[in-house]
Amino acid sequence: MSGTLYLVPNLLGLSNPADVLPARTLATARQLSHFIVETPKVARALLKTVSPERVIANIAMVPCDPAKAAIEQCAAWLKAGIDVGVVSDAGCPGMADPGATFVALAHQIGARVVPLVGPSSVLLGLMASGMNGQLFTFHGYLPSKAPERDAALKAIDRLVKTTHGTHIFIETPYRNAPMIDAIRATVSGNIDLCVAQALSTAQETIVCKQISTWTDTDRSALSQKEPTLFLLGTRQ
């Protein structure tokens, strides 16, 4: 019988695991001894936090990159009947990270897949935005170069107006301020912008305002050191 692939959510920042992760997720993370991870250092920190008594060196851990080696190792473990955990750097595996590759592999070989409950910045941000939660699109990262980024923002502007859906994307910390500037310059002022940072942590920040009312002070008040979730749409 094949092993089971468990999708183990990571924390979104510094927080008490028991405040964010349910008992089943914590128990599973503590029991698993084989993992496919986005970044080993980050995964080791999670496992040490949820299970301080464990000897991390005794845990088998393979990074997602290089993908071929990780896929082969994951397949070998599952076919041998070994349960495997997938851990991303933040939030739920399979969303804006390589985790989906291993889920597809598990389905292909007939292994059971179990998604565990935990924080997702995309869903938490959508919940807190007041925007349309019945029609939304997650774009991952928008293009980094200004012309392509601005073209993507203009396309989102048109979609918000025609479909009234919510459009969600993420950005790396050092590009937070330029992204807000680009949104203010490119997207219609009557569309709502919600910016969410450090969700589910003590530093959580959620700001939702019409683009026309965003100021330089609002932008400066946001952290330039936190990965940031941006939502564009219309509030209900």
Buried (B, 14 or more C-beta within 10 A) or exposed (E): EBBBBBBBBBBBBEBEBEEBBEEEBBBBBEEBEBBBBBBBEBBBBBBEBBBEEBEEEEBEBBBBEEEEEBBEBBBEBBBEEBBBBBBBBBBBBBBBBBBBBBBEBBEEEEBBBBBBEBBBBBBBBBBBBBBBBEEBEBBEEBEEEEEEBBBBBEEBBEBBEEEBBBBBBBBEBEBBBBBBEBBBEBBBEEBBBBBBBBBBBEEBBBBBBBBEEBEEEBBEEBEEEBBBBBBBBBBE
